[in-house]
Amino acid sequence: MTSTMLAPAPTTTAAAQASALPAILGTYKRQAPLFVRGDGVYLFDEHGKRYLDLVAGIAVTSLGHNDPGVMNALQEVMATGLIHTSNLYRTAPGEALAQWFVDHSFASSVFFANSGAEANEGAFKFARRWGKSTGHDAKHHIIAVRGAFHGRMPGTLAATDRPAYRLPFRPLMGGVTIVERELEELRAVLDPRKAAAVIVEPIQGEGGVRVLDPEFLRGLRELTRERNVLLILDEIQCGLGRTGSFFAYEQIGIVPDMLTIAKPLANGLPIGAILVNDAVARVMQPGDHGTTFGGGPLLAHVAHHVVQRLSDPAMLQHVRETGAWFGEQLQGIADRTGQVRAIRGKGLMWGMDMHEPAAAIIGRAFEKGLLLVSAGEHTLRFLPPLVITKAELSDGLAILESVIQS
């Protein structure tokens, strides 16, 4: 006779505690109002209150909410009934999107993923696969730089310079090192027999909106070529028009070996991508990597529409001009209030270091209908939809100044 071992029934206290937990795992401290609608650069809660969105889903909804072109693209692909097939089969939208990137970048091939973190994890795998192909079995090390944020998955967390994110999950994945943002420091660790790749964000978003010195990035590109090490640019937050050029690297005058992108790629639908050059593409073989959902027909069709919009010269000019004006307005607030330590940014990606904790300012702004996000304990981060106007930004700036002074 066999018996089945059952877990003991929870005690009354345990059951009560469980019932008090949110149905969605509590890894975020969510604001109380429930958002039910979006339109343009505004979100609306269940009570009808309107909020000016200077977060854009953390640099995701670059074309704003309820954009007619995005909605039409969604309707077009939904009409086919072809939402998912897996990557066992060909679909036209995925092939068309990949070809668009090949035609408009350094890349010879593209791998589609589900998110930015997955794109970076995949890039690490690609780098290690390439490193092994060079004849050096130990050529698998990934180097990141101080202030980096590349994701919260095992490999990307090891490359993320945020102690609060890292400490609860030690030991982290091996073979990943964070070094200072200095060429001499990098020169010391880039052993051609061991280092496979360096990964760097042209603008460190979570790291405080720190614009890396173009001279440093150009020197890094030269150094990685000299040492036969791949250069991975993480443009998940700063790419796709955010800085005023479609790719941030275009303004720096360098070309990476791999580029990771995600956030605004489908204006809110989950898709990321790894753009790779010929040397990396040639070593990847069937079975080396995979994804169930990446590059599916619905996502790819919408993304193809989005990238054409975000790469439009008129859109990029708008971002450059509006972004420069916005930076000047932020400096004006700093001068008038005396509450700002520093301002950094480019295009429509800005950070403002405050004397007061950022969370307190974000909370007061929320009450007045302005959505902001932080980038560290004392840094406000501004990532509005790229379609935002100066008039809309002016409304937000007025609220911002009032809550800084209150």
N, C-alpha and C positions, 0 to 999 in steps of 0.2 A: 504493500500500500504506500503510495506516495503522498506527500503533503506539500502544500504551497505556502511559502513564507510570505506573509503580508506585512507591509510597513504598519507600525502602530498608528492608530487614529490620533490626530493632533489633539492636544489638550485644549480646553476652552480658551485659555490664554493665548496659545499659539494660533488657534483659529481666528481669534479676534484680531491678533496682530496681522495675520495674513490678509484679512478682509480690509484692513486699513491701508494696505499697499496699493499703489496705482496699478491699473491693468497694464499700462506701458511701463517697462522697467525704468526705475528712477535714476537714469544716468544724466538727465538734464534737469535744471531748475527752470521749469517753464513758467512764463507769465500767466496770470490767472485768466484773463479774458480769452474767449474762444473765437478764433478768426474763422469767418464763414464766407468771405468774399474778397476778391481782389480786382482792382481796376487801375490800369496805368501804374502810377508810382504810389498807390494807396492800398492799404488793407482795411477791412471793415470787420468789427467784432460783432458778436451776437446781439449787442444792444444798439447797433447802428453807428457806433462811434468810429470815426475815420482816423487813420494813422498814416503819416507820411513815412514811407519806407526808405531809410538810408542804409539798410542792411542788404536788401535784395536776396534774402535767403542765404546770406554769407557769400556774396558775389556770384549768385547763380542766375537770378531772373534779370539778366541784363537788358532784355527787351520789355521789362515790366510785366505786370499781371494782365491777363485777359487780352493779350496782344492779338489783333485780328489775323495777322499773318501766321502766327504760331497756331492759333485755333483752326485756321483753314487747313494748315498742313496736317494737323491731327485728324481732321475730318476726312481729308483725302486718303490717308493711309487706313483709317478705320473702315472706309467704304470698301476696301479690298478684302476685308476679313482676315488679312494676314498680319497677325500681331507677333507671332513667334513660330519659328521653325527649328531652332537650335542651329549651331554652326556645323552640323553635319551636311547642310545643304546650302546652296547659293540662293541669295535674294538680291534683287536689283538695288534696293536702297543702301544696303551695306557696302556694296561694290562701288556705287556712285559716290558715297561719302568718302570712302578711302581714296578713290581716284582724285577727288577734289583736293584732299590734303596733299597727295603726292604732287599735284599740279601747282600747289600754292605754298610749298615749303621745301626744305632740304631733303625730306624723307623719300625713301624708295618704297617703304611699306608701312602699314599701320596695323596695330592690334587694338581692337575695341574691348574695353572693360566695362565694369558696372559703376565705378567710382574713381575718385582721385587716389585714394589709398590703395585700391587694387591696381591702378595703373603704376604707381610707384613700386609696389611689391613686384609686379611683373617686370618692371624695368630692372630691378635688382637681379631677378632670375636671368633675364636676357644678358645682363652684364657678366654674370658668373658663367653662363654658357659660352659667351664669347671669350672670356678669360681662359677657360680650359682649352679653347681651340688654338690658343697661341703657343701651346707646348709647355706652359708653366702650370702644373697641377695646383700650386698654392695661390694662383692669381684669381682670388675670389673676394678680396676685401673691398668694402664699400666705405667711402669717406664722405661725411657730411660736415657742415661748418657751424660754428657757434651761432645760436639764435634760430636754428632751422626748425621747421615743422613740416613733416612729410607724411603724417598719418598716425593712426593708433593701432594698426595691425602689428604682428610680431616684428617683422623686418623694419617697417617704417617707424615704429615706436623707438627702435634702437637708434634710428637716425634723427630723432626728434629731441631738441634741446629744451625740454620742459620737465624739470625734476618732479613736479607734482603728477605729471602724466606717467612718468617712468617708474617711480619708486614702488608703487603697489604691485608691479608686474615683473619685478626682477626674479630670476635672471633673464635678461633680454637676449635676443638672438645674437650669436657671436659673429665675428667677422665684420662688424660695423663700428666705425670710430668717428667721433665728433672732435674736430680740431678748431683752432682759432681761425677767424676770417683774415688770415695773413698768408701771403705767398710763401714766405720763408718757412712758416710752420708746415704748409702743405708740401713744400719742396722736401722737407725732412721725412715726411711719412709716405710719399708716393714712390714706393719701391716698384720698379717695373715688373719684378717677378711675382709680386703679391697683390698689388692694387689693381682692381678691375675697373672701378669707376669712382668718380666724384659726382655727387649730386648737390645742386645748389638752386635756390630760388633767386631770380633777379631782384625781386622785392620780397622780403620776408614778411608775410602777412601776420601770422600768429606771433611772430617774433617782434612785433611792435611796429609794423609797416616801415621796415628799414630798407631803404633803397641802396643796394650794393653798388659800390663805386665801379663805374664802367671800366676803369683802368685795371682794377682788381680782376674783374671778369675776363678782360682781354688777356691779362697775364696768366690767369688760370687756364684759359683755352690753350695758350702757347705751351704752358707747362705740361698739360695732359697729353698734348700731341708729342712733346719731347720724350715723355716717359711711357708712351704707348698705353695710356689709360683713357677710358671713355669719359666723356663729359655728358652728364644728364642734367638738363635744365627742367626744373619743376615749375611750370607755369600754370598750375592748377588754379591759383587764385589771381595771378597777375596777368595771365594771358588772355587771348581772344578779345582784344580791343580795350581791355581795362586801362592800359597805360597810354592809349592813343595811337598805337600801332597794333596790327592784328596779333602778332607775336611780340612779346617784350624784347626778345633777343635781336629783333630787327633794328632797334635803336642803339644797340650796343656795338654792333658790327662784328658779331661772332656767329658761328654756326655750331650747334651741338651735335653729338652723335645720337642722342636720344632726347626726346621732349615729351613730358607728360602733361596732359590737359584733362579737364573735366568740367568743373562747376557750371559755367554758362553754356556748355556745349549744346544742350537741348532745352535751355531756358527753364529747367526745373525737372525734366525727366532724367532718370539716373543713367548716365553714360560717361565714360572716360575713354582716353585713348593714349597709346604709346606710339609716337612717331619715331621710326628708326632709320638709320642710314643703311647703305648697301652692305657694309662690313658686318653689321649686326644681323641684318636680315638673312644673310647667306648661311649663318651658322645655326639658325633655328630650324628644327625639323618637326614633322608631324608628331604630336604627342608630347613635345617639350613643354607646352603650356596650353591652357584651355579656359573656357568660360561658357556657362550655359546661356546667359542672357545677353552678353556683350555684343553690340552691333546688330541687334534684332531689327526687323524691318520697320516697326513703329518708331523706335528710338532714332534709327539712322535717317529716316525720312524727315522727321522734325529737325534733327541736328543739321541736315543738309540745308534746310531753309534758314536756320539760325546762323550758320557760319557765313552764308552769303550776305546776310544782313549786317553782321558784325564786322565784316571785312570791307564794307562799302566805304569808299574814300570820304563821302560826306559824313558818315557816322563817326569815322575816326577823327576827322577834323573837329566835329562837335565835341568829342571827348577831350581832345587837346585844349581847345579854346575854353570850354566850360570848366575843365579841370584846373587850368591855370587861374581862372577867375575865382574858383572855389578856394584854392589855396590862399589867394590874396585875402579873401573874406575871413578865412580862419585866422590869418595873421592879424587882421583888424580886431577880431574878438580877443585874441591874445593880448594885443596892445591895450585895449580898453579895460579888460577885466583884471589883468595882472595875475590870473589864476592858471596860466599855461606855461609849462616848462620848455616845450619844444614842439615843432610841427614838421612832419616829414611826409612826402608823398609824390605822386606823379599821376597824371591823367585824372581818373575818378577813383583813386585809391589813396586815402590819406589817413595819417595817424596824428593824434594830438595828445601829448603827454601832459597830464594834469597833476596839480599838487594834491587834489582830493582823489580818493579812490574812484575809479571809473564807474563801478557798480552803482554808487550813489547817484551820480549824474544820469546814468542810463535809466534808473528808476524814476527820477523826477521828470525826465524827458518823456518817458512812457506815459505818465499820468497826463501830460499835455499833448499827447497824440504824435509823438516823434519816436521812431524806432532807431536805436543805435546799438552797436555791439562793441565789445572791448577787444583789446589785443594785449593782454597782460593786466596787472592789477591797477595801473595808473594810466593806461592808454585807451583813448577813445578811437575807434576805427570807423571810417566812413567808406561805404561800398554801395553807393546808390545805383539804381538801374542806369544804364548808359544813355537811355533816352530822356533822362530827366532834364528839365529846363532850368534856366537861371531863376525864373520866377518861383518855381517850386522849391529850388534850393534856398532861395531867399527866405521863404516861409520857415523852412527848417532851421536856418541860421538864426532867425529871430528867436525861435523857441530855445535853441541851444544856448544863446547868450543869456537868455532870461534864467535858465535853470543853472547855469554856471554861477551866476551872481546871487541866486536865491539861497 
